[in-house]
Amino acid sequence: MKKFVVLILTVCMVFSLAACGGSNSSDSKTDSGDSKTEDTVDKKTIALVPPAMISPYYKSVISGAQEACDDLGYELKTLAPESESDYAAQVQIVEDMITQKVDGIILCAINSDAIVAAVKKANEADIPVIMFNTQNELAGGEVACYVRYDQYEAGGKVCDFVAEQFGDKLKVAIVEGLPSDHTTERMGGFVDKAKEKYPDIEVVASQAGDWEREKGMNAAANMLQANKDINVIFALCDEMGLGAVQAVKEAGSDAKVVSFDGNPNAVASIQAGELVSTVSIGGPGTGTECVEALHKIFEGETVDKIVNVDTEIVWKENADQFPSDAD
């Protein structure tokens, strides 16, 4: 009889505590998803590791990921190297996140070969890895899902746009990024489309701007000085494109500048009549897709190996439809 009474009292206490916890909605969702509790023990943590914070694109990816994490009740940790060339620092950051026992990793690799060892360590720790803005699959390690856009195709879209706007007989200079898949695919898409469809669009110069505005400005200035008849400058990212715009102004050139990334500052420049175009690559949507892929994995669901995000040319005719620093 005493055991029965103790059992009844214990059950009552459990229900009483559950009722108290259910009345507060602060940190993490319950299994049913109907409410939140103060208990954060089961709250999952996601690490997001971009190449750096120089490009606003990565900030937009983080924004989309943060919104998705807030909706799903996850904690988001973001850390990046100071430079987009410091792949060793990025590898160390990923390994530190593994040591901290995060539940999932979202990653855009600076160097696809260098990051393989860190991805393998995540695999050994049973931490799923999602990669974004990565054109080709890694040579080793297991990545659960690649959230990406077709950079090669987008480079071809830029070539088509340039031909439609300025004619198919042009001299073009290209401001390259650091040696990477991004540079190879974006530039390759443009160059191959020109060879295939516009034989009189000639790439007369190319120089690295390392994804940075000042270096992009210097590269564009050097090419303009050596080639006075350049009609178009294609910068492979918006920061370099905005630098190229400044170089064109200082050189007194009539060259038109097109770029790539769809960042709000680039859209504002288009609206101001300076930069001609950029390529929207869906930054916030990419962040959302990455978190949702991890959510499916956490729930035991299957995820597609490849998730594609659409690209679109942004120019004066549609710039008002995209986020802008001028807003």
N, C-alpha and C positions, 0 to 999 in steps of 0.2 A: 504493500500500500504506500509506504514512504517513497519507494522508487517511482511509483506512478505519480505522486504529487510533485516530486522533483522534476520529473519529465514534463508535466504540465506547466510548471513555473518556467522551465527553460524555454519551452516553445513560445510562451507569452513574451518573454524577454526578447527573443529573436525577432518576433513580429513588431514589438515596440521599437527596437533599434532600427529595423528596416523602415518603419514609418517615419522616424526622425530623419534618417538619411535621405529618403525620397522627397522630403519637403524642400531640399536645397539644390539648386541647379547651378553648379559653378564650374567644375573642372572636366570631368570625363563622362561619357555616355554609358548608360547601363547596357547590358547585353540586349535588352529588348529595344533599345534606341528610343524609348518613349520619354525618358527623363535623364538627368545627370545626377551624379552623386559627388560627394566630397572626396571619395576614395580615388586617388590617382595611381594606385599600384598597377592597374592594368592599362593605364594610358600609354599608348605606343608613341615612340619617338622616331621621327624621320629626319635623316641628315640630308641636306642639299648642298652639294659642293660644285659650284661653277668654276670656270677657269680664273676669274677675277671679278671685280666689281666695276671695271672701267666702262664697259658698254652698258647703256641703259637696258639693253635686251635682257641681260641676266637679272636685273632688278625687276623687270616685268614678269619673268619666269617665276621669280621668288614671290611676287605679289599674287600670281595665280595659284601657286602652291600653298601659300599661307591661307588664302581664302578657302581652298579645299580642305586644308587641315582643320581650320576653325569649324567648318561644317561637319566634319567627320569625327571631331574630338581628338585629333592627334597633336602632338607637340612637334614643331618644326625647328631644327637647328641648322643655321646656315653659316658656313665658314669658307673663305676662299683665299688663294694666294694673293699677294700684292700685285704680282705681274702675271700677264697671260703667257709668259714664256717660262715661268718657274714650275715646270712639271714635277720636279722633285718635292717641292713644298706641297703640291696638290696630293701626291702620293702619300706623304706623311699625314696630311689632314684626314684622308680616308682611313688610314690605318689607326689614327687616333679615335675616329668615330667607331671603328670596330671594337677597339679596346673599351670604349664607353658603353658598348653593348646596345647600340641603337637597334631599332627593329627593322629599318629599311634604309637604303641609300639611293639618292637620286644624284646623278653625276654627269657632267659634261667634261670629257677628258681633254687636257691640253695636248697630251701625247698618248695616242692609242696604244702604242707598244709599252710605254713605261707604266701605264696604269694596270696592265694585266696582272702583275704580282699582287696588287692591292685587291683587285676583284677576286682573285683566287682565295685570298685570306678571308674575304667576306663570305665566299662560298663555304669555306671550312667552318665558319662560325654560324652557318645557316641564316645569314642576313641577305635577303633578296636585293638585287641591284637593278635599278632602272637607269638607262642612259638616254640623254637627250642631245639634240644638235650634233649627232654623230652619224656620219654618212654610212660608214662601213662597220660591219660587225667585228668585234675584237678577235685577235688571232688566238687568244686563250682565255680561260675563265668562262663562267656562265653568267650571262646577262639575261634577266627574265624578260625584259621588254625594251625595245628601242623606240623612243618617241622622237620622230624626226620629220623633216620635210625634204623634198628632193632638191638639193642645192644645185645640182647639175641642170635640172629642168628649169629652175628659177633663173640661172645664168642665161639660159637660152631665151627666156621671156624678156630679160633685159635687152638682149640683142634685137629681138623683134620690136620692142617698144622704141628703141633708138632709131631703127630703120623707119618705122612708121612716122615718127615725129620729125626727124631731121634728114631723111633720105637715105638711100642705100649706097651712097658713095661718100665715105667718111674716113677720117684718120682718128684712131682711138688710142688713148693712153690708159693703162690699167694700174691702179694703186693696189698692190697685193698686200695680203696679211702675212703673218708668220708662216713658214712652211708647215702645211697641215692639210688634212682632207678638205677643210673649208676653203682654203685658197685654191687647191687643185680643182675641186668640183665647181665652184662659182666661176672661176676664170675659164675652166674647160668648157662649161656649158655655153658661155658667151662666144669663145673662140671657135668652137666646133659649129655652132649655129651660123656664125658668119661665113665659115668656109663652105658649109652645106648650102646656104640659102642666099647669102649676100657677099659674093666674091669681091666687091669693091669696098667693103668695110674692112679696113686694114688696121691691125694693131701695130702701131709704129714704135711703141715704147711701153715698158712696164718696170715698176720699181717698188720695193717693199716699203710699207708704212707701218708694219708691225701692229696693226689694229688700233693705233693711237692717233689722236687728232693732230698733234704737232708734227709727228713723223709723217703723217699723211700729207700735211701741208707742204713739208719740205720735199717729199717725193714728187708731188704734183708740180711744185715750183721748178724743180730740176728738169723735169720732162718738158715743161712749157718753155723753159729757156733754151733747151736743145732742139725743140720741135715747135717752131712758131705757128705751124699750120694745123695743130691739133684741134679737132672739132668737138670731141667728146672725151671726158674723163670718166671712166668707170671705176669707182672706189668700192672695194669688196666689203666694206662695212660703213655704217653711217658716220662713226667718229672720224674715219679717214676722209669720208665724203665731205663733211663739214670743214675739215682742214683744207681740202682741195678747193672748196668754194672760196675760202679766204685767199688761197694762192692765185686763183683766177682773178680775183679783184685786184690784188697787188700787182699782178702782171699786166693788167689792162687787157686781158684776153677775152675773146668772145666764146671760148670753149664752154660747153654745157656739162654739168656734173650730174651723174646718176650714181646711186649707191644701193645699199643692201642692209636690211635689218628691220625697217619699219618702226624705229624708235620715235617717241614723242617729240624729241628735239629736231629730228630730221623732218617730221611732218610739219612742224612749225616753220622750218626753213622753206619747205615747199609752199606753204601758205603765204610766206613773205616774198615769194617770187625769186628765191635764190637757188637752192637745190631743185633740180628738175623732178627727180623721182627717187623712190626707194622701194624696197620689196618687203611687204609685210610677211613675217614668218611666224606670226601667232604666239608671241611671248607668253601672255597670261594663260592662253589655252594650252600651251605646252606644259606649264606648271601644273595646271589642273589635271591634264591627262596622266602625268607622271604619278601624282598622288592617288588618283583613282585606280591606276594599275596596281600600285602597292596595296590599296584597300582590297581589291579583288584577291590578291595573294593572301593577305591576312585572313580573308573570309574563306579560304580554301577553294577559290574559283580559278578557272583557267584564264590566262591572259594571252592576247595575241603577241607574237614575237615582234611584229612591226606595227606601229601605229603612226599613220601619216597625218601631218598637219598641212593644210592647204597654204599655198603662197599666192600673193596678189601684188601687182604693181600699184603703188600708191603715187598719184600725181595730182596736179591741180584740179582735175575733174572729180576726184573722189576723196581728196584729202580730208574733207570735213567729216567723213565717216569714221575716221581713225583718231585715237587718242593723240593729243597735241599739247606741247608745252605752252602753246598760245591760248589754250582754253582757260 
